[in-house]
């Protein structure tokens, strides 16, 4: 039988007392991961505590996901549909907040890692469609060997995920990038790129794929939202440990990528020295 809370006026007593007394529901519920979240200054701010109360009142102190199933369950906390660590621009948006019970909150998050669960991701995708928000961005970073691709991504990665063909292939060989050109390892790594792009878009949202000069067919499979072309150059052949490559062939592929991006109206950004070239 669905839980029916005891009401005092229009709000369940438990939720009302938590709001008035200012006791975080994560502490009251013995939720260690949730308690650690309360140590974030954001969740202890006066502005957040006020907004939390506003959302609870807006939603009638009822778990909104349980209401969808016809169950009236007391809401004890407020959930950020778009997590604030990945989407800080939405942290104060009322449409990004929903009143839920502690049990539902447990189902929306992995309370150990803090990542969204499958249920949390479905709610995010549903909300994104309603708000007209693109939930992921995939950036393809290309350029000749030694052009600064990995360095540029490291500077811009933030909370995103990155796929680097050379590093992944080297990992399969327990080697360092560019030490050898092991074709089987590279084919293995290359075969994982499309699946990585699809899953990283879903689970993270900010995705980078680092390749020297993939074919246009490969670029189409990645479905990039933008392409970054790194233009740094130095005499990479002077490094004794570096595997020689056909730079002329790579340059022709880079020109093909530029033409494809232009034809498909894909944003293209040129960078050198880690900075955008206008």
PyMOL commands that set and color helices and strands:
alter all, ss='L'
color gray80, all
select helices_A, chain A and resi 13-21+25-28+32-37+41-44+46-58+64-68+88-90+94-96+102-108+118-131+149-156+165-172+183-191+193-203+216-222+236-238+247-263
alter helices_A, ss='H'
color red, helices_A
select strands_A, chain A and resi 7-8+11-12+77-80+97-100+137-142+161-164+206-210+226-230+267-272+275-277
alter strands_A, ss='S'
color yellow, strands_A
deselect
rebuild
show_as cartoon
